[in-house]
């Protein structure tokens, strides 16, 4: 990933136009922590490190602290709070307003076939609408293809809390090369069978037929995040945890 040197910015601070990536064909993509003020001003909404990816013509603010601020396109893990007539209210974090998830925003959903979700159930969803003046809206289906793309209810398993910055690193297309996160690959190489879903709101769901495997994966993620472990330290941690499990 091509980035500028680390630059810490504050909410409302003007960003130098020379730092904004441009491309003749690709539009600029703003990620979490940035807001566009017409016609051309871009300002941070949180304090953190400005990250610029010229290859993808995108930029965002990397931050660990504070509450999660929904951004359109984010993948999240939410918990059903309650159901209304046409949608569910979904909790994203303790300090974020509930999002809405339409009952029919699932693959092939009709009034008769839609998932029947109860309070406390978990869903893996995408933020389809996010702005300052409305509660966030979610979807569990790709609006272009009608397919779920892996989104939908999460059954069984456990959810582990991680920092917002670590969640973003896990979600990178090349998390090993760009995010310097190798812990999940290392666990798989040790023979653990599990699946994960990562939410940009700082939550990771881990599922497996083995409860021990779920606990080990969750512990490895938490320790990697909290201790700021590098790649080699992650591999050593994984070997230690797997040895203890067996």
Rosetta blueprint (number, residue, H / E / L):
1 X L
2 X L
3 X L
4 X L
5 X L
6 X L
7 X E
8 X E
9 X E
10 X L
11 X L
12 X L
13 X L
14 X E
15 X L
16 X L
17 X H
18 X H
19 X H
20 X L
21 X L
22 X L
23 X L
24 X L
25 X L
26 X L
27 X L
28 X L
29 X E
30 X E
31 X L
32 X L
33 X L
34 X E
35 X E
36 X E
37 X E
38 X L
39 X L
40 X L
41 X E
42 X E
43 X E
44 X E
45 X L
46 X L
47 X L
48 X E
49 X E
50 X E
51 X E
52 X E
53 X E
54 X L
55 X L
56 X L
57 X L
58 X E
59 X E
60 X E
61 X E
62 X E
63 X L
64 X L
65 X L
66 X L
67 X L
68 X L
69 X L
70 X L
71 X L
72 X L
73 X L
74 X L
75 X E
76 X E
77 X E
78 X E
79 X E
80 X E
81 X E
82 X E
83 X E
84 X L
85 X L
86 X L
87 X E
88 X E
89 X E
90 X E
91 X E
92 X L
93 X L
94 X L
95 X L
96 X L
97 X L
98 X L
99 X E
100 X E
101 X E
102 X E
103 X E
104 X E
105 X E
106 X E
107 X L
108 X L
109 X L
110 X L
111 X L
112 X L
113 X L
114 X L
115 X L
116 X L
117 X L
118 X L
119 X L
120 X L
121 X L
122 X E
123 X E
124 X E
125 X E
126 X E
127 X E
128 X E
129 X E
130 X E
131 X E
132 X L
133 X L
134 X E
135 X E
136 X E
137 X E
138 X E
139 X E
140 X E
141 X L
142 X L
143 X L
144 X L
145 X L
146 X L
147 X L
148 X L
149 X L
150 X L
151 X L
152 X E
153 X E
154 X E
155 X L
156 X L
157 X L
158 X E
159 X E
160 X E
161 X E
162 X L
163 X L
164 X H
165 X H
166 X H
167 X H
168 X H
169 X H
170 X H
171 X H
172 X L
173 X L
174 X L
175 X L
176 X L
177 X L
178 X L
179 X L
180 X L
181 X L
182 X L
183 X H
184 X H
185 X H
186 X H
187 X H
188 X H
189 X H
190 X L
191 X L
192 X L
193 X L
194 X L
195 X E
196 X E
197 X E
198 X E
199 X E
200 X L
201 X L
202 X L
203 X E
204 X E
205 X E
206 X E
207 X E
208 X L
209 X L
210 X L
211 X H
212 X H
213 X H
214 X H
215 X H
216 X H
217 X H
218 X H
219 X H
220 X H
221 X H
222 X H
223 X H
224 X H
225 X H
226 X H
227 X H
228 X L
229 X L
230 X L
231 X H
232 X H
233 X H
234 X H
235 X H
236 X H
237 X H
238 X H
239 X H
240 X H
241 X H
242 X H
243 X H
244 X H
245 X H
246 X L
